[in-house]
Amino acid sequence: MTSESTAMSRLKELAAKAADVISAHRYVRLICHNDADGLTSAGIMCRALMRKSIRFHATIESRLAQDTIDTIKNSVSAGDLVIFCDMGSGQAELIRQIENDVIVIDHHTPVGDSPAKVAVNPHYTGIDGAIYLSASGTTYLVAKEMDPDNVDLAGLAIAGAVGDKQLFENANLHILEEATQAGVVSVKKGLKVGDGDIADVLEYTPEPYLDITGDRKKIHDFLAILGVKGTLSEMSQGDLKKLTSSIALKLAKHASPEAVDAAIGDVYYLEKELVKNVYDFVGILNTCGKLEKAGLALSMCMQDASVIEEGRQLAVEYQRSIVANIKEAESMFKQGKNIWYMIAKDMDNTGMISSTVVRYMHPEKPCIATNEVEGIVKVSGRGTRALIGKGLDLAYAMREGAMAVGGQGGGHNIASGASIPPGKVQEFIDIVDGIVGQQLGEDLGGKR
């Protein structure tokens, strides 16, 4: 047995323990994160609970904080089970306040000993949850232990992994193979974007971010030179190959190698879900999370067809705004010794902006974007897999940097966030810059 399969077996044992506890309860209080991974986790768990006739009350949150714990304590009765999905691994002191049995299903790096009755996390079995298994994938493993027929929920797990920009290797590959064998997911080669008229898609899609993104004239000229037009899903293989090759060449000039992989290759079609193209689906889910329309996203995950059109329209408008924000932010970035950083006020989409900058413009250093809004500074930090390979751990850097200035932070080694007090931004940036320099063993500006 390989170490990879041993790790999967141990993870499934944890999932089975959680499934047994869940199945023994009649009522579940469910709390999930508000991004695509958290929302698909919620969709998987809600559908699995419904199939077991277990009543539930679901809440979608942007983060796990004291107010969430207070809400839970005021809305549970003795004997109710509390489940956290895509959160809870780094907040032991908060979860300890809950007197009910708790299950944590997550993929973030665990911090301290979990007070949960069962904690299911790939990190416990040696699988890197930042890269090889999403929270939705972990939740799917629990749902599958609840009932093998829940294999039809694998499409939601695939969407969550795509939303978290994960690799389909290791645990994710296990789920993908299971899904394709069951006819739940199909795979085609192509451009990893949503479907639609290619000119429209290139105009409003922020990933891949090209030198023509958002510029209708440049897009028209680019497509005219290629002699390509029409809807992506109906394009001939020859035209699709021409298009993907040209986009790959554009990306090769500035983008990180993983950005090229993220733009071209296997496109997943979710055969059991309402929105088939995984990139359309993830785009809608992320939009709903950001616009505080989590109910709409969860309805879609639970197969309510009445919300699809509204979701699609919201996603296109939101993606247009992201492209506009990225264009505005491009000139705002400054170069530290070991990071690129931006200090902004009342700017939307800073997580997406920092992701775009590190993937498509400046892959040689991690990117930190700060945004002051309503008296608090929110921070988004993003790296690349190549930087992780050199020792980068943004979860540690953001957590330590935030704590040093009276804030809090954490997340994944490759993507992390923080909240810090206003007036402490430059101090925080300098601390994080120094920590990143220590992690990478050199100043990326070239100084030893």
Secondary structure as the mmCIF struct_conf table of DSSP 4:
data_model
#
loop_
_struct_conf.conf_type_id
_struct_conf.id
_struct_conf.beg_label_comp_id
_struct_conf.beg_label_asym_id
_struct_conf.beg_label_seq_id
_struct_conf.end_label_comp_id
_struct_conf.end_label_asym_id
_struct_conf.end_label_seq_id
HELX_RH_AL_P HELX_RH_AL_P1 SER A 3 SER A 23
TURN_TY1_P TURN_TY1_P1 ALA A 24 ALA A 24
BEND BEND1 ARG A 26 ARG A 26
STRN STRN1 TYR A 27 HIS A 33
BEND BEND2 ASN A 34 ASP A 35
HELX_RH_AL_P HELX_RH_AL_P2 ALA A 36 ARG A 51
TURN_TY1_P TURN_TY1_P2 LYS A 52 SER A 53
STRN STRN2 ARG A 55 GLU A 61
BEND BEND3 SER A 62 ARG A 63
HELX_RH_AL_P HELX_RH_AL_P3 GLN A 66 LYS A 73
TURN_TY1_P TURN_TY1_P3 ASN A 74 SER A 75
TURN_TY1_P TURN_TY1_P4 ALA A 78 GLY A 79
STRN STRN3 LEU A 81 CYS A 85
BEND BEND4 ASP A 86 ASP A 86
TURN_TY1_P TURN_TY1_P5 SER A 89 GLY A 90
HELX_RH_AL_P HELX_RH_AL_P4 ALA A 92 ILE A 95
TURN_TY1_P TURN_TY1_P6 ARG A 96 GLN A 97
BEND BEND5 ASN A 100 ASN A 100
STRN STRN4 VAL A 102 ILE A 105
BEND BEND6 HIS A 108 HIS A 108
HELX_LH_PP_P HELX_LH_PP_P1 THR A 109 PRO A 110
BEND BEND7 GLY A 112 GLY A 112
BEND BEND8 ALA A 116 LYS A 117
STRN STRN5 VAL A 118 VAL A 120
HELX_RH_3T_P HELX_RH_3T_P1 PRO A 122 THR A 125
TURN_TY1_P TURN_TY1_P7 GLY A 126 GLY A 126
TURN_TY1_P TURN_TY1_P8 GLY A 129 TYR A 132
HELX_RH_AL_P HELX_RH_AL_P5 ALA A 135 MET A 146
HELX_RH_3T_P HELX_RH_3T_P2 PRO A 148 LEU A 153
HELX_RH_AL_P HELX_RH_AL_P6 ALA A 154 GLY A 163
TURN_TY1_P TURN_TY1_P9 ASP A 164 LYS A 165
BEND BEND9 PHE A 168 GLU A 169
HELX_RH_AL_P HELX_RH_AL_P7 ASN A 170 GLN A 181
TURN_TY1_P TURN_TY1_P10 ALA A 182 GLY A 183
BEND BEND10 VAL A 184 VAL A 184
STRN STRN6 VAL A 185 LEU A 191
BEND BEND11 LYS A 192 VAL A 193
BEND BEND12 GLY A 196 GLY A 196
STRN STRN7 ASP A 197 ASP A 197
HELX_RH_AL_P HELX_RH_AL_P8 ILE A 198 TYR A 204
BEND BEND13 GLU A 207 PRO A 208
TURN_TY1_P TURN_TY1_P11 ASP A 211 GLY A 214
HELX_RH_AL_P HELX_RH_AL_P9 ARG A 216 LEU A 226
TURN_TY1_P TURN_TY1_P12 GLY A 227 GLY A 227
BEND BEND14 GLY A 230 GLY A 230
STRN STRN8 THR A 231 THR A 231
HELX_RH_3T_P HELX_RH_3T_P3 LEU A 232 GLU A 234
HELX_RH_AL_P HELX_RH_AL_P10 GLN A 237 HIS A 254
BEND BEND15 ALA A 255 ALA A 255
HELX_RH_AL_P HELX_RH_AL_P11 PRO A 257 ALA A 263
STRN STRN9 ILE A 264 LEU A 270
TURN_TY1_P TURN_TY1_P13 GLU A 271 LYS A 272
BEND BEND16 GLU A 273 VAL A 275
STRN STRN10 ASN A 277 ASN A 277
HELX_RH_AL_P HELX_RH_AL_P12 VAL A 278 LYS A 290
TURN_TY1_P TURN_TY1_P14 LEU A 291 GLU A 292
HELX_RH_AL_P HELX_RH_AL_P13 ALA A 294 CYS A 301
TURN_TY1_P TURN_TY1_P15 MET A 302 GLN A 303
HELX_RH_3T_P HELX_RH_3T_P4 ALA A 305 VAL A 307
HELX_RH_AL_P HELX_RH_AL_P14 ILE A 308 ALA A 329
HELX_RH_3T_P HELX_RH_3T_P5 GLU A 330 MET A 332
STRN STRN11 LYS A 334 GLN A 335
BEND BEND17 LYS A 337 ASN A 338
STRN STRN12 TRP A 340 LYS A 345
BEND BEND18 ASP A 346 ASP A 346
BEND BEND19 ASP A 348 ASP A 348
HELX_RH_AL_P HELX_RH_AL_P15 THR A 350 THR A 356
HELX_RH_PI_P HELX_RH_PI_P1 VAL A 357 MET A 361
TURN_TY1_P TURN_TY1_P16 PRO A 363 GLU A 364
BEND BEND20 LYS A 365 LYS A 365
STRN STRN13 CYS A 367 VAL A 373
TURN_TY1_P TURN_TY1_P17 GLU A 374 GLY A 375
STRN STRN14 ILE A 376 ARG A 382
HELX_RH_AL_P HELX_RH_AL_P16 ARG A 385 GLY A 389
TURN_TY1_P TURN_TY1_P18 LYS A 390 GLY A 391
HELX_RH_AL_P HELX_RH_AL_P17 LEU A 394 ALA A 404
TURN_TY1_P TURN_TY1_P19 VAL A 405 GLY A 406
STRN STRN15 GLN A 408 GLY A 411
BEND BEND21 ASN A 413 ILE A 414
STRN STRN16 ALA A 415 ILE A 420
TURN_TY1_P TURN_TY1_P20 PRO A 422 GLY A 423
HELX_RH_AL_P HELX_RH_AL_P18 VAL A 425 LEU A 440
TURN_TY1_P TURN_TY1_P21 GLY A 441 GLY A 441
BEND BEND22 GLU A 442 GLU A 442
TURN_TY1_P TURN_TY1_P22 LEU A 444 GLY A 445
BEND BEND23 GLY A 446 GLY A 446
#
